[in-house]
Amino acid sequence: MHNWLKQNPKNVCVITCSDGRAPSGVLVCAMFCFCHLFNNPIPAMQLLSAKRPGSGLWPSHRRYIGYVCSMVSEKPSLPHSKPLVIKALTVSPVPCFNKQRSGCRPFCDVLIGETKIFTTAQEYERMREHRVQEGKVVFPLGVSVQGDVVVSVYHMRSTIGGRLQAKVSNTQIFQIQFHTGFIAPGTTMLKFNKPELDACDSPEKYPQLFHVILDVEVEGVDKQKDLTPPWEQEPMEGRTASGVMLLKPAGRLAAVYLLCILELWVRQRPMI
């Protein structure tokens, strides 16, 4: 894309995606940052919104555009390959998703990419209802993850009817997406305030100061990856004496980065 646009001022790139909004919008914002038009996600997203209102970008999209900014900065920061252990997840205060608006019956799913690797969901009768008075919900997890991670919390509800007639449905409370390679070694806690959470579509159901805390541990040893990441597939110009690669948007490297963004990092997660 970068080379094509540089070749001739009349050249045009047409970008499309499944819903015509978020994935293509993230790619455009990432391209702004890749070309050093901006060095942080916010002005890139503001320009996108000015030119194409209603882009529908989530906080996690902003987070991933920030990853691109860090990778193409003057002092680039490339993701490491150390797995991350998510020890526990704490939700506080307790959100109000039941009919009485007195609490919720939550469960937690953990996905790597689009593959669910862990859930705390059980049969409805065995799921505990948490009340607002409790102050918080704690999920012990103990899950090792690496790469693109999605943590989703849902409220499980049952429709009116007898045990045989009742149907169970799930309402998403929030969702978090991040890449483990950008979690600094030594980090033990990740805190996400409500503006940093995805899918918080009903403001009246979230108490003031609503936030989520992940207790984590970055493992000390790199884990071999099944596929070579795009940022390691191409030689990069400007290698310093310390071994740090200076990223320059030239040659096939631009296509590799943008392919990485489009296919691996910023996929719109389906609502379950």
Order of alpha helices (4+ residues) and beta strands (2+ residues): alpha-alpha-alpha-alpha-beta-beta-beta-beta-beta-beta-beta-beta-beta-beta-alpha
